[in-house]
Amino acid sequence: MQELDNRVAVVTGGASGIGLALARAFVREGMKVVLADVEKPALERACAALDGEVTGIVADVSEPASMETLADQVYDTHGVCHLLCNNAGVSVPNLNLWETEPTDWKWVHGVNVQGVVHGIQAFVPRMLTGGEEGFVMNTSSGDGGIAPLAEQSVYASSKAAVSILTECLAAQLAGQETKLRAGIFYPSGGMLNTGIWTTKRNRPAELARKNPAPEGSEVKFDDFMAGMKKVGIDLPVQDLDELARFAVEGIRKGDFVIMIGRETMEAQLVERARKLARGECPTGLLPQM
């Protein structure tokens, strides 16, 4: 989808972080942007900060009815959606799998996996009926989408699911010769200072943990970076606006994998495959901070 000017983009999780950076990039391209988020005050601030034709709609991606309502509002206002960015995501504390609780899985997979599915189910049929060129970009993560971090079993497994369902979606759209294409967006290039580090602020009360998370399992971005530096690991930080501009170019080119430095994944995946072929577990633990 090379022409973006005057096209309509919908971004879930659009009130902050990567979603807001994507919105800024799309506005610069002349797109009409609809931001969807569960945080109404943050959504209002985001829309006020953006120049251009921007609309904010409160929506909960984990609820199918909420996404259908979002699609209704988008089509009532614009009559079309050209670019769907299923970007909303949450995470939980780093835990041993046996220390996780059912609600950890229900919340994270409800947003990260089912939220993507709900977005596809609400928008793609309408996009196909409209008959116009379009693109679906689903935000995954190298943590799970390429290789998991053992400490993040809930989050990593959700992102692995997003990568696989996007692969299936892309094959279906292309194989049936539609005008839609789909791609996986791997936020990349360095560490990302986004709201994913503090998503518990949006965790519904009915999905709260019964037991407090163990001490040290919840880490803020600055504390994590300081801890890594303490053990001799100096991690680069990726500028979100630069990342969003990179994503725009990937959308234009119709790339299936949109990732800074994606050529580096080959060696990682080959080594992972070799270990699996030898019957070994390819995943290890991070250094203790």
BALOBA-1460 file (C-alpha; in Angstrom, 3 decimals):
// residues 289
<rec num="1" residu="m" x="0.000" y="0.000" z="0.000"/>
<rec num="2" residu="q" x="2.274" y="2.722" z="-1.282"/>
<rec num="3" residu="e" x="-0.151" y="5.649" z="-1.241"/>
<rec num="4" residu="l" x="-1.018" y="6.731" z="2.320"/>
<rec num="5" residu="d" x="-2.186" y="10.310" z="1.869"/>
<rec num="6" residu="n" x="-5.876" y="10.714" z="2.681"/>
<rec num="7" residu="r" x="-6.162" y="7.024" z="3.633"/>
<rec num="8" residu="v" x="-7.729" y="5.886" z="6.929"/>
<rec num="9" residu="a" x="-5.688" y="4.189" z="9.654"/>
<rec num="10" residu="v" x="-6.970" y="2.602" z="12.864"/>
<rec num="11" residu="v" x="-4.496" y="2.050" z="15.710"/>
<rec num="12" residu="t" x="-5.388" y="0.140" z="18.867"/>
<rec num="13" residu="g" x="-3.387" y="0.932" z="21.971"/>
<rec num="14" residu="g" x="-2.970" y="4.315" z="20.336"/>
<rec num="15" residu="a" x="-2.936" y="6.603" z="23.377"/>
<rec num="16" residu="s" x="0.735" y="6.148" z="24.221"/>
<rec num="17" residu="g" x="4.018" y="4.466" z="23.378"/>
<rec num="18" residu="i" x="4.375" y="2.719" z="20.045"/>
<rec num="19" residu="g" x="0.725" y="3.262" z="19.113"/>
<rec num="20" residu="l" x="1.028" y="7.018" z="19.553"/>
<rec num="21" residu="a" x="4.318" y="7.068" z="17.639"/>
<rec num="22" residu="l" x="2.615" y="5.208" z="14.777"/>
<rec num="23" residu="a" x="-0.200" y="7.766" z="14.851"/>
<rec num="24" residu="r" x="2.288" y="10.626" z="14.604"/>
<rec num="25" residu="a" x="3.941" y="8.958" z="11.623"/>
<rec num="26" residu="f" x="0.601" y="8.353" z="9.898"/>
<rec num="27" residu="v" x="-0.508" y="11.961" z="10.440"/>
<rec num="28" residu="r" x="2.730" y="13.140" z="8.831"/>
<rec num="29" residu="e" x="1.814" y="11.012" z="5.816"/>
<rec num="30" residu="g" x="-1.536" y="12.805" z="5.537"/>
<rec num="31" residu="m" x="-3.619" y="9.921" z="6.810"/>
<rec num="32" residu="k" x="-6.876" y="10.177" z="8.722"/>
<rec num="33" residu="v" x="-6.169" y="8.424" z="12.008"/>
<rec num="34" residu="v" x="-8.496" y="6.768" z="14.498"/>
<rec num="35" residu="l" x="-6.914" y="5.991" z="17.853"/>
<rec num="36" residu="a" x="-8.515" y="3.342" z="20.061"/>
<rec num="37" residu="d" x="-7.542" y="2.782" z="23.680"/>
<rec num="38" residu="v" x="-9.023" y="1.796" z="27.054"/>
<rec num="39" residu="e" x="-7.521" y="4.864" z="28.775"/>
<rec num="40" residu="k" x="-9.849" y="7.769" z="28.042"/>
<rec num="41" residu="p" x="-7.759" y="10.597" z="29.606"/>
<rec num="42" residu="a" x="-4.597" y="9.421" z="27.815"/>
<rec num="43" residu="l" x="-6.579" y="9.082" z="24.590"/>
<rec num="44" residu="e" x="-7.857" y="12.637" z="24.870"/>
<rec num="45" residu="r" x="-4.331" y="13.944" z="25.505"/>
<rec num="46" residu="a" x="-2.984" y="12.001" z="22.533"/>
<rec num="47" residu="c" x="-5.610" y="13.358" z="20.152"/>
<rec num="48" residu="a" x="-5.055" y="16.923" z="21.394"/>
<rec num="49" residu="a" x="-1.312" y="16.579" z="20.792"/>
<rec num="50" residu="l" x="-1.668" y="15.435" z="17.187"/>
<rec num="51" residu="d" x="-2.146" y="17.782" z="14.249"/>
<rec num="52" residu="g" x="-4.373" y="16.508" z="11.491"/>
<rec num="53" residu="e" x="-7.621" y="14.590" z="11.210"/>
<rec num="54" residu="v" x="-7.484" y="12.444" z="14.333"/>
<rec num="55" residu="t" x="-10.310" y="10.784" z="16.254"/>
<rec num="56" residu="g" x="-10.124" y="9.016" z="19.607"/>
<rec num="57" residu="i" x="-12.505" y="6.188" z="20.492"/>
<rec num="58" residu="v" x="-12.511" y="4.325" z="23.799"/>
<rec num="59" residu="a" x="-12.416" y="0.608" z="23.031"/>
<rec num="60" residu="d" x="-11.438" y="-2.598" z="24.808"/>
<rec num="61" residu="v" x="-9.806" y="-4.971" z="22.332"/>
<rec num="62" residu="s" x="-10.459" y="-7.955" z="24.604"/>
<rec num="63" residu="e" x="-14.221" y="-7.511" z="24.100"/>
<rec num="64" residu="p" x="-15.584" y="-8.489" z="20.652"/>
<rec num="65" residu="a" x="-18.587" y="-6.183" z="21.016"/>
<rec num="66" residu="s" x="-16.322" y="-3.228" z="21.776"/>
<rec num="67" residu="m" x="-14.311" y="-3.862" z="18.612"/>
<rec num="68" residu="e" x="-17.465" y="-4.218" z="16.529"/>
<rec num="69" residu="t" x="-18.620" y="-0.859" z="17.912"/>
<rec num="70" residu="l" x="-15.232" y="0.640" z="17.047"/>
<rec num="71" residu="a" x="-15.542" y="-0.637" z="13.477"/>
<rec num="72" residu="d" x="-19.094" y="0.711" z="13.266"/>
<rec num="73" residu="q" x="-17.898" y="4.164" z="14.326"/>
<rec num="74" residu="v" x="-14.954" y="4.131" z="11.921"/>
<rec num="75" residu="y" x="-17.142" y="3.150" z="8.980"/>
<rec num="76" residu="d" x="-19.939" y="5.548" z="9.967"/>
<rec num="77" residu="t" x="-17.393" y="8.398" z="10.010"/>
<rec num="78" residu="h" x="-15.012" y="7.497" z="7.198"/>
<rec num="79" residu="g" x="-16.754" y="4.765" z="5.239"/>
<rec num="80" residu="v" x="-13.516" y="2.811" z="4.939"/>
<rec num="81" residu="c" x="-10.452" y="1.485" z="6.737"/>
<rec num="82" residu="h" x="-7.259" y="1.073" z="4.751"/>
<rec num="83" residu="l" x="-4.762" y="0.310" z="7.506"/>
<rec num="84" residu="l" x="-5.557" y="-1.661" z="10.645"/>
<rec num="85" residu="c" x="-2.856" y="-1.712" z="13.329"/>
<rec num="86" residu="n" x="-3.654" y="-4.253" z="16.031"/>
<rec num="87" residu="n" x="-1.139" y="-2.827" z="18.461"/>
<rec num="88" residu="a" x="-2.642" y="-2.940" z="21.967"/>
<rec num="89" residu="g" x="-0.685" y="-5.102" z="24.374"/>
<rec num="90" residu="v" x="-0.172" y="-5.816" z="28.062"/>
<rec num="91" residu="s" x="2.152" y="-7.846" z="30.216"/>
<rec num="92" residu="v" x="2.441" y="-9.322" z="33.701"/>
<rec num="93" residu="p" x="5.323" y="-9.775" z="36.167"/>
<rec num="94" residu="n" x="8.243" y="-12.033" z="35.319"/>
<rec num="95" residu="l" x="7.364" y="-15.306" z="37.032"/>
<rec num="96" residu="n" x="8.103" y="-18.972" z="37.014"/>
<rec num="97" residu="l" x="5.273" y="-20.556" z="35.075"/>
<rec num="98" residu="w" x="4.072" y="-22.419" z="38.157"/>
<rec num="99" residu="e" x="3.784" y="-19.080" z="39.984"/>
<rec num="100" residu="t" x="1.463" y="-17.586" z="37.368"/>
<rec num="101" residu="e" x="-2.260" y="-17.498" z="38.000"/>
<rec num="102" residu="p" x="-5.173" y="-18.204" z="35.647"/>
<rec num="103" residu="t" x="-6.033" y="-14.509" z="35.512"/>
<rec num="104" residu="d" x="-2.509" y="-13.668" z="34.282"/>
<rec num="105" residu="w" x="-3.171" y="-15.786" z="31.217"/>
<rec num="106" residu="k" x="-6.740" y="-14.653" z="30.782"/>
<rec num="107" residu="w" x="-5.780" y="-10.965" z="30.833"/>
<rec num="108" residu="v" x="-2.635" y="-11.067" z="28.701"/>
<rec num="109" residu="h" x="-3.932" y="-13.500" z="26.092"/>
<rec num="110" residu="g" x="-7.314" y="-11.739" z="26.125"/>
<rec num="111" residu="v" x="-5.651" y="-8.487" z="25.057"/>
<rec num="112" residu="n" x="-2.585" y="-9.629" z="23.128"/>
<rec num="113" residu="v" x="-4.041" y="-12.569" z="21.210"/>
<rec num="114" residu="q" x="-7.820" y="-12.334" z="21.277"/>
<rec num="115" residu="g" x="-7.554" y="-8.558" z="20.907"/>
<rec num="116" residu="v" x="-5.781" y="-9.046" z="17.573"/>
<rec num="117" residu="v" x="-8.331" y="-11.641" z="16.501"/>
<rec num="118" residu="h" x="-11.220" y="-9.372" z="17.483"/>
<rec num="119" residu="g" x="-9.707" y="-6.549" z="15.448"/>
<rec num="120" residu="i" x="-9.381" y="-8.807" z="12.420"/>
<rec num="121" residu="q" x="-12.910" y="-10.152" z="12.803"/>
<rec num="122" residu="a" x="-14.417" y="-6.680" z="13.184"/>
<rec num="123" residu="f" x="-12.543" y="-4.941" z="10.363"/>
<rec num="124" residu="v" x="-11.273" y="-7.382" z="7.753"/>
<rec num="125" residu="p" x="-14.703" y="-8.491" z="6.442"/>
<rec num="126" residu="r" x="-15.621" y="-4.828" z="5.920"/>
<rec num="127" residu="m" x="-12.249" y="-4.093" z="4.332"/>
<rec num="128" residu="l" x="-12.724" y="-7.011" z="1.930"/>
<rec num="129" residu="t" x="-16.256" y="-5.926" z="1.061"/>
<rec num="130" residu="g" x="-15.008" y="-2.405" z="0.339"/>
<rec num="131" residu="g" x="-12.692" y="-3.826" z="-2.312"/>
<rec num="132" residu="e" x="-9.917" y="-1.284" z="-1.713"/>
<rec num="133" residu="e" x="-6.242" y="-1.925" z="-1.171"/>
<rec num="134" residu="g" x="-5.416" y="-2.324" z="2.505"/>
<rec num="135" residu="f" x="-2.988" y="-3.640" z="5.088"/>
<rec num="136" residu="v" x="-3.288" y="-5.291" z="8.508"/>
<rec num="137" residu="m" x="-0.253" y="-4.846" z="10.764"/>
<rec num="138" residu="n" x="-0.205" y="-6.875" z="13.968"/>
<rec num="139" residu="t" x="2.288" y="-5.930" z="16.673"/>
<rec num="140" residu="s" x="4.179" y="-8.943" z="17.963"/>
<rec num="141" residu="s" x="7.533" y="-9.115" z="19.746"/>
<rec num="142" residu="g" x="10.837" y="-10.810" z="19.242"/>
<rec num="143" residu="d" x="10.163" y="-12.161" z="22.740"/>
<rec num="144" residu="g" x="8.040" y="-15.089" z="21.636"/>
<rec num="145" residu="g" x="7.607" y="-14.202" z="18.001"/>
<rec num="146" residu="i" x="11.221" y="-15.132" z="17.311"/>
<rec num="147" residu="a" x="12.511" y="-16.594" z="20.570"/>
<rec num="148" residu="p" x="11.020" y="-16.428" z="24.073"/>
<rec num="149" residu="l" x="12.521" y="-15.087" z="27.273"/>
<rec num="150" residu="a" x="11.999" y="-17.830" z="29.853"/>
<rec num="151" residu="e" x="11.072" y="-15.269" z="32.510"/>
<rec num="152" residu="q" x="8.142" y="-14.008" z="30.432"/>
<rec num="153" residu="s" x="6.188" y="-17.158" z="29.636"/>
<rec num="154" residu="v" x="2.766" y="-15.481" z="29.633"/>
<rec num="155" residu="y" x="3.744" y="-12.531" z="27.441"/>
<rec num="156" residu="a" x="6.119" y="-14.483" z="25.173"/>
<rec num="157" residu="s" x="3.550" y="-17.180" z="24.446"/>
<rec num="158" residu="s" x="0.992" y="-14.523" z="23.525"/>
<rec num="159" residu="k" x="3.376" y="-12.903" z="21.059"/>
<rec num="160" residu="a" x="4.271" y="-16.261" z="19.534"/>
<rec num="161" residu="a" x="0.554" y="-16.734" z="18.904"/>
<rec num="162" residu="v" x="0.289" y="-13.298" z="17.262"/>
<rec num="163" residu="s" x="3.132" y="-14.142" z="14.885"/>
<rec num="164" residu="i" x="1.578" y="-17.440" z="13.841"/>
<rec num="165" residu="l" x="-1.954" y="-16.120" z="13.395"/>
<rec num="166" residu="t" x="-0.573" y="-13.235" z="11.299"/>
<rec num="167" residu="e" x="1.303" y="-15.711" z="9.124"/>
<rec num="168" residu="c" x="-1.942" y="-17.613" z="8.571"/>
<rec num="169" residu="l" x="-3.850" y="-14.395" z="7.864"/>
<rec num="170" residu="a" x="-1.259" y="-13.201" z="5.339"/>
<rec num="171" residu="a" x="-1.339" y="-16.545" z="3.522"/>
<rec num="172" residu="q" x="-5.136" y="-16.510" z="3.381"/>
<rec num="173" residu="l" x="-5.381" y="-12.934" z="2.095"/>
<rec num="174" residu="a" x="-2.739" y="-13.447" z="-0.578"/>
<rec num="175" residu="g" x="-3.796" y="-16.982" z="-1.481"/>
<rec num="176" residu="q" x="-7.371" y="-15.875" z="-2.094"/>
<rec num="177" residu="e" x="-6.115" y="-12.989" z="-4.261"/>
<rec num="178" residu="t" x="-7.654" y="-10.223" z="-2.141"/>
<rec num="179" residu="k" x="-6.458" y="-6.634" z="-2.179"/>
<rec num="180" residu="l" x="-5.480" y="-6.881" z="1.487"/>
<rec num="181" residu="r" x="-2.111" y="-7.884" z="2.853"/>
<rec num="182" residu="a" x="-0.927" y="-8.540" z="6.405"/>
<rec num="183" residu="g" x="2.364" y="-8.198" z="8.225"/>
<rec num="184" residu="i" x="3.996" y="-8.705" z="11.610"/>
<rec num="185" residu="f" x="5.465" y="-5.639" z="13.282"/>
<rec num="186" residu="y" x="8.351" y="-6.486" z="15.582"/>
<rec num="187" residu="p" x="9.213" y="-3.365" z="17.618"/>
<rec num="188" residu="s" x="12.992" y="-3.460" z="17.413"/>
<rec num="189" residu="g" x="16.258" y="-1.580" z="17.187"/>
<rec num="190" residu="g" x="16.849" y="-1.479" z="20.935"/>
<rec num="191" residu="m" x="15.032" y="-1.332" z="24.247"/>
<rec num="192" residu="l" x="11.639" y="0.377" z="24.109"/>
<rec num="193" residu="n" x="10.507" y="2.787" z="26.810"/>
<rec num="194" residu="t" x="6.749" y="2.275" z="26.516"/>
<rec num="195" residu="g" x="3.736" y="1.721" z="28.733"/>
<rec num="196" residu="i" x="4.184" y="-2.073" z="28.492"/>
<rec num="197" residu="w" x="6.373" y="-1.777" z="31.598"/>
<rec num="198" residu="t" x="3.450" y="-0.436" z="33.653"/>
<rec num="199" residu="t" x="0.389" y="-2.059" z="32.088"/>
<rec num="200" residu="k" x="-0.911" y="-3.271" z="35.433"/>
<rec num="201" residu="r" x="-2.492" y="0.181" z="35.697"/>
<rec num="202" residu="n" x="-5.118" y="-1.072" z="33.219"/>
<rec num="203" residu="r" x="-5.614" y="-4.546" z="34.643"/>
<rec num="204" residu="p" x="-9.321" y="-5.098" z="35.382"/>
<rec num="205" residu="a" x="-10.181" y="-5.694" z="39.021"/>
<rec num="206" residu="e" x="-11.956" y="-8.932" z="38.178"/>
<rec num="207" residu="l" x="-8.707" y="-10.243" z="36.660"/>
<rec num="208" residu="a" x="-6.456" y="-9.220" z="39.544"/>
<rec num="209" residu="r" x="-4.013" y="-11.729" z="40.995"/>
<rec num="210" residu="k" x="-5.067" y="-13.468" z="44.197"/>
<rec num="211" residu="n" x="-1.502" y="-13.403" z="45.488"/>
<rec num="212" residu="p" x="0.876" y="-10.451" z="45.248"/>
<rec num="213" residu="a" x="3.600" y="-10.828" z="42.654"/>
<rec num="214" residu="p" x="6.916" y="-11.875" z="44.230"/>
<rec num="215" residu="e" x="9.346" y="-9.094" z="45.028"/>
<rec num="216" residu="g" x="11.527" y="-8.215" z="42.064"/>
<rec num="217" residu="s" x="9.158" y="-9.688" z="39.475"/>
<rec num="218" residu="e" x="7.818" y="-6.285" z="38.436"/>
<rec num="219" residu="v" x="10.471" y="-3.980" z="37.053"/>
<rec num="220" residu="k" x="10.130" y="-0.479" z="35.597"/>
<rec num="221" residu="f" x="12.067" y="0.509" z="32.504"/>
<rec num="222" residu="d" x="14.669" y="2.676" z="34.272"/>
<rec num="223" residu="d" x="15.250" y="0.048" z="36.967"/>
<rec num="224" residu="f" x="15.667" y="-2.682" z="34.350"/>
<rec num="225" residu="m" x="18.188" y="-0.639" z="32.391"/>
<rec num="226" residu="a" x="20.116" y="0.157" z="35.576"/>
<rec num="227" residu="g" x="20.104" y="-3.529" z="36.545"/>
<rec num="228" residu="m" x="21.425" y="-4.589" z="33.159"/>
<rec num="229" residu="k" x="24.187" y="-1.989" z="33.351"/>
<rec num="230" residu="k" x="25.086" y="-3.290" z="36.813"/>
<rec num="231" residu="v" x="25.821" y="-6.742" z="35.361"/>
<rec num="232" residu="g" x="27.830" y="-5.241" z="32.518"/>
<rec num="233" residu="i" x="25.143" y="-5.115" z="29.808"/>
<rec num="234" residu="d" x="24.665" y="-1.679" z="28.227"/>
<rec num="235" residu="l" x="21.523" y="-1.896" z="26.102"/>
<rec num="236" residu="p" x="20.669" y="0.620" z="23.353"/>
<rec num="237" residu="v" x="17.326" y="2.437" z="23.471"/>
<rec num="238" residu="q" x="15.282" y="2.775" z="20.282"/>
<rec num="239" residu="d" x="13.601" y="6.093" z="19.471"/>
<rec num="240" residu="l" x="9.881" y="5.384" z="18.988"/>
<rec num="241" residu="d" x="9.332" y="7.955" z="16.250"/>
<rec num="242" residu="e" x="12.208" y="6.502" z="14.234"/>
<rec num="243" residu="l" x="10.695" y="3.055" z="14.743"/>
<rec num="244" residu="a" x="7.313" y="4.291" z="13.527"/>
<rec num="245" residu="r" x="8.847" y="5.842" z="10.409"/>
<rec num="246" residu="f" x="10.500" y="2.489" z="9.705"/>
<rec num="247" residu="a" x="7.096" y="0.801" z="10.067"/>
<rec num="248" residu="v" x="5.585" y="3.204" z="7.536"/>
<rec num="249" residu="e" x="8.179" y="2.178" z="4.967"/>
<rec num="250" residu="g" x="7.506" y="-1.482" z="5.679"/>
<rec num="251" residu="i" x="3.787" y="-0.928" z="5.102"/>
<rec num="252" residu="r" x="4.523" y="0.864" z="1.840"/>
<rec num="253" residu="k" x="6.647" y="-2.024" z="0.633"/>
<rec num="254" residu="g" x="4.119" y="-4.610" z="1.786"/>
<rec num="255" residu="d" x="6.691" y="-6.396" z="3.928"/>
<rec num="256" residu="f" x="5.434" y="-9.370" z="5.888"/>
<rec num="257" residu="v" x="8.090" y="-8.876" z="8.585"/>
<rec num="258" residu="i" x="8.529" y="-5.247" z="9.630"/>
<rec num="259" residu="m" x="11.566" y="-5.166" z="11.884"/>
<rec num="260" residu="i" x="14.710" y="-3.079" z="12.215"/>
<rec num="261" residu="g" x="17.679" y="-5.373" z="11.633"/>
<rec num="262" residu="r" x="15.531" y="-8.312" z="10.613"/>
<rec num="263" residu="e" x="18.467" y="-9.812" z="8.723"/>
<rec num="264" residu="t" x="20.014" y="-10.640" z="12.118"/>
<rec num="265" residu="m" x="17.190" y="-13.029" z="12.995"/>
<rec num="266" residu="e" x="18.476" y="-15.647" z="10.561"/>
<rec num="267" residu="a" x="21.443" y="-16.677" z="12.691"/>
<rec num="268" residu="q" x="19.306" y="-16.715" z="15.820"/>
<rec num="269" residu="l" x="16.609" y="-18.850" z="14.226"/>
<rec num="270" residu="v" x="19.133" y="-21.225" z="12.658"/>
<rec num="271" residu="e" x="20.817" y="-21.792" z="16.021"/>
<rec num="272" residu="r" x="17.422" y="-22.242" z="17.634"/>
<rec num="273" residu="a" x="16.480" y="-24.833" z="14.995"/>
<rec num="274" residu="r" x="19.775" y="-26.673" z="15.474"/>
<rec num="275" residu="k" x="19.204" y="-26.984" z="19.208"/>
<rec num="276" residu="l" x="15.674" y="-28.202" z="18.684"/>
<rec num="277" residu="a" x="16.873" y="-30.730" z="16.116"/>
<rec num="278" residu="r" x="19.358" y="-32.027" z="18.700"/>
<rec num="279" residu="g" x="16.548" y="-32.401" z="21.196"/>
<rec num="280" residu="e" x="17.752" y="-29.457" z="23.299"/>
<rec num="281" residu="c" x="15.828" y="-26.574" z="24.843"/>
<rec num="282" residu="p" x="16.946" y="-23.420" z="22.979"/>
<rec num="283" residu="t" x="15.841" y="-21.008" z="25.713"/>
<rec num="284" residu="g" x="17.992" y="-19.914" z="28.653"/>
<rec num="285" residu="l" x="17.680" y="-17.519" z="31.569"/>
<rec num="286" residu="l" x="18.709" y="-13.875" z="31.578"/>
<rec num="287" residu="p" x="21.543" y="-12.824" z="33.927"/>
<rec num="288" residu="q" x="20.302" y="-12.043" z="37.418"/>
<rec num="289" residu="m" x="20.329" y="-8.322" z="38.170"/>
